[in-house]
Each structure stands twice: as structure tokens, then as C-alpha cells.
Amino acid sequence: MDAIDQLSIIIVTWNGDDLLKNCLDSLRTVYGDRPQIVVVDNANQASCAALAGAYPNVTYVAAPENLGFAGGNNLGLEKATRDYVLLLNNDTVAHADSFSPLVDFLAAHER
């Protein structure tokens, strides 16, 4: 199993559909649909749910209220199913495979 197949990425957003789309598009370009992505929507908007639903590897979670970054990530962690978890800001744009080397390092250094 490749490193990226072991990764859950949690992205917390609040009224940031444009940023989120750029982020998700860049992740798809670099990784395809291989990592699990959990989008936590702190604004609970239909537009964000529709955007997340356009990506087969994205799980959408509507927060009951604006939980902030930490609270949103905690909610997202409940949905993460992979061995490793990456907390990513919704304004991140991936240009190359930066995450596989990180997962490989963690797997090789259990402590």
C-alpha cells in the first residue's frame, strides 16, 4: 500500500468555497482520489456540501455551529479512517507530492 492510501486529510472551512475548491482541485491533481478527505463545514452551507459531494473521496461533515479550527478538526477526526491524519487549511494548494514522504517517515519511525 502506498503512503497516500494510508492518509486521511481533514480540512475545516467556514464560508470558503472558492478556497476549498482550489484546495480540493489541487489535491486531486496531485493524488487523484486516493487519500480520504474529510471536509468539516463550520458554516453548514448547502454550497459547501454540493462542492464536497463532487469529489468521490471527500466526506462532508456539517458542524452544528461554528466550532472554530480546533473544534472542527476534532469533529473531522471522528470520520477519519486511515492510519495517518493530516490537518490542512482550506487555503492550501498542493503543487507536488509533499505528503507521501511525511507518511513514509512516520511509518519508518513508529516512535
N, C-alpha and C positions, 0 to 999 in steps of 0.2 A: 504494500500500500504506500503510495506517495505521501509526502508530508502534507500537502494541501488537502488531501482527503481526510486528514485527521483534525482539521481545523474548523471551529465554529467562530464566526466573526459577528460581534454584536455592535450594532450601530444605533445610537439613540438620536432621535431627531425631534425637533419642535418647529413647525411651520417652515420647514426647509426642503420642500420638494425638489427645487432646482438643484440644490447642493447634493441631495440624496441621489437624484438621478445621475448626476455626473459621477458620483462615488460608485454606485452600482454598475454603471456602464463600464467604468474603468476596471473594476474587479472582474467583470465578465470578459473583458478584452484580454486581461492577463491570465485569468484562471478558468475561464469557461463557467460551467455551472457546478464545479467540483466542491468548493467549500460550502459549508452550511452558513447561511447568513440570517441573522435574526435582527429585524428592524423593530425597534421599540418607538412608537409614536406617542410622544408626550402631549401632543395636541389633539390626538384622536380624530383625525380628519379623513373623510372619505377619499380625498385625492391621494393621500399617502397610502391608504390601503390599496387603492387601484394601482398605484405605481409599484408597490412591493409585489402585488399579485402578477405583474408582468414578467417576473423572474422566477423560474421554477425552483431555484434553490433558496428562495427567500421565505422565511416565516415572518408574518406580520403579527405584532403584538400591540394592541391598543391599550395604553396606560389609562387607568381610571381617572387620573388627574395628572398635572404636570409634576412628575416625581423628581425632576432635575436629572443631572447626568448620573450621579451615583445610584439613585433610586431606579432610574430607567435601566441601567446596566444590571442591577440586581434582579429586576423583572425579566430581563433578557436571559440571564444565566439559567433561569428555570426552564427555558426552552432549548438551551444548548445541549447537543447530543454527542459531540465529538470529544476526543481526548484532550485537545488543547483549545483555549479560548483567547481570542484577541479582541480587545475593546478598541473600536475605531471611531473617530469623529466623522460626522457626515460630510464634512468639507474636504475629506481626504480623496486624492486622486492617485491611484496606483499606476505607475508607468512601467514597472518591471516586477519580476518575482522577488519581492523583498521578504515574503512571509515564510516560504519553504525553508530557507536557511535557518530561520529562527526556530521553527518546529524541529528541524533536524538536530539542531544544537540541544534543544530541550530533551529530545528523545535520547540523545547520546550522553546526557548528564542528568541522570534522574534526581540528583540532589539539588 
